[in-house]
Amino acid sequence: MHVITTQILQLFNERGGSMYGGEAVTQLQHALQAATLAQNAGAKPSLVTASLLHDIGHILHDLPDDAPDQDIDDFHENLAARYLETHFVPAVSEPVRLHVAAKRYLCATDPDYLGILSEPSIQSLALQGGPMSAEEVAAFEQSPFYKDAVQLRIWDDQAKDPDMVTAPIEAFADPIEASLA
């Protein structure tokens, strides 16, 4: 197993027990649920890996769990993308970098989307800039990874079920390994 895979598994096992920003799941549960949803949908290994690691930025920084309550945007997507881009193919790091923008995009392009967001996700949306403008939508759609980011965002929104059963994080070592640069 590659050293970065071991480090990621260890990071989630050590720090993944923190609560996921006001939701009823931990960071680890959220990551595993998003990856499970991607895997169940038949996503390629890079998108399964992006789904697993999309919020790794939340456990890489030392801000408090209630940072959004203090009107602090942790820019976790940028922290995560910088961490991932040194080890993974762009098909992992770019959807991760874009998953917050994808929420803003969906709020601007899907009239029903805002209604499915959880209260903590609505709160963070305000910190993240709210729905995109028409110009921002057009620019977002220029990314070759925007569709993957939108799909990741949908799984992200669904991955908040305290009763969902998933495989342990070690079960995702193969997609991680397959997605290394």
MOURDA-V687631 format. One record per residue. N is the residue number from 1. RES is the residue in one small letter. NEAR is the number of other C-alpha atoms within 8 Angstrom. D_CENTER is the distance of its C-alpha to the mean C-alpha in Angstrom with 2 decimals. Layout:
n->{N:N}
res->{RES:RES}
near->{NEAR:NEAR}
d_center->{D_CENTER:D_CENTER}
This chain:
n->{1:2:3:4:5:6:7:8:9:10:11:12:13:14:15:16:17:18:19:20:21:22:23:24:25:26:27:28:29:30:31:32:33:34:35:36:37:38:39:40:41:42:43:44:45:46:47:48:49:50:51:52:53:54:55:56:57:58:59:60:61:62:63:64:65:66:67:68:69:70:71:72:73:74:75:76:77:78:79:80:81:82:83:84:85:86:87:88:89:90:91:92:93:94:95:96:97:98:99:100:101:102:103:104:105:106:107:108:109:110:111:112:113:114:115:116:117:118:119:120:121:122:123:124:125:126:127:128:129:130:131:132:133:134:135:136:137:138:139:140:141:142:143:144:145:146:147:148:149:150:151:152:153:154:155:156:157:158:159:160:161:162:163:164:165:166:167:168:169:170:171:172:173:174:175:176:177:178:179:180:181}
res->{m:h:v:i:t:t:q:i:l:q:l:f:n:e:r:g:g:s:m:y:g:g:e:a:v:t:q:l:q:h:a:l:q:a:a:t:l:a:q:n:a:g:a:k:p:s:l:v:t:a:s:l:l:h:d:i:g:h:i:l:h:d:l:p:d:d:a:p:d:q:d:i:d:d:f:h:e:n:l:a:a:r:y:l:e:t:h:f:v:p:a:v:s:e:p:v:r:l:h:v:a:a:k:r:y:l:c:a:t:d:p:d:y:l:g:i:l:s:e:p:s:i:q:s:l:a:l:q:g:g:p:m:s:a:e:e:v:a:a:f:e:q:s:p:f:y:k:d:a:v:q:l:r:i:w:d:d:q:a:k:d:p:d:m:v:t:a:p:i:e:a:f:a:d:p:i:e:a:s:l:a}
near->{5:6:6:7:11:9:8:8:10:8:10:12:9:7:8:12:10:9:11:11:8:7:9:9:12:12:14:12:12:13:14:13:13:15:13:11:10:14:10:7:6:6:10:7:10:14:14:14:14:15:15:12:10:14:13:9:13:9:12:8:6:5:6:5:9:8:11:12:6:6:7:8:9:7:7:10:14:9:10:17:12:9:8:10:11:7:9:12:11:7:11:15:15:11:16:16:12:11:14:10:8:12:12:14:12:12:13:12:6:8:7:6:9:10:5:7:9:7:6:9:8:10:9:10:12:8:11:9:8:9:11:12:7:7:7:8:11:8:8:10:8:7:7:6:9:13:7:9:14:12:8:15:12:8:12:11:10:8:12:12:8:7:4:6:4:7:8:7:9:7:7:9:9:7:11:12:10:8:12:8:6}
d_center->{23.41:22.15:21.96:18.31:17.41:19.62:18.17:14.55:16.06:18.24:15.66:13.80:17.31:18.55:15.93:13.58:16.22:15.50:14.67:11.35:12.65:15.49:14.18:16.32:14.03:13.29:10.24:11.52:12.20:8.84:7.44:10.74:10.79:7.85:9.55:12.84:12.39:11.66:14.60:16.76:16.41:17.73:14.95:15.96:15.04:13.02:10.64:10.71:9.97:7.05:5.71:7.08:6.11:2.73:4.15:7.43:8.84:9.60:11.82:13.26:14.95:17.76:17.37:18.27:16.07:17.83:17.14:16.31:19.66:21.29:20.00:17.96:14.85:13.33:11.82:9.01:7.46:11.02:11.64:8.92:10.21:13.70:13.39:12.14:14.53:17.49:16.93:15.15:16.07:14.72:13.33:10.56:10.33:10.92:8.32:5.76:8.54:9.03:6.15:8.00:11.14:10.47:10.73:13.84:15.04:14.97:16.78:19.32:19.89:19.65:22.10:20.84:17.12:17.64:19.53:16.75:14.54:15.00:17.09:14.60:12.28:15.57:16.49:13.52:14.13:17.58:16.56:14.35:17.39:17.66:18.06:18.71:22.34:23.93:24.02:20.32:19.67:22.13:20.65:17.06:18.69:20.30:17.28:17.72:13.99:13.64:14.18:11.50:9.01:10.71:10.64:6.95:7.01:9.92:8.68:5.98:9.30:11.34:9.80:11.94:15.25:17.21:19.54:17.42:18.71:16.75:17.97:17.60:15.17:18.18:18.25:15.29:17.34:18.81:15.82:14.77:18.41:18.71:16.03:17.67:19.37}
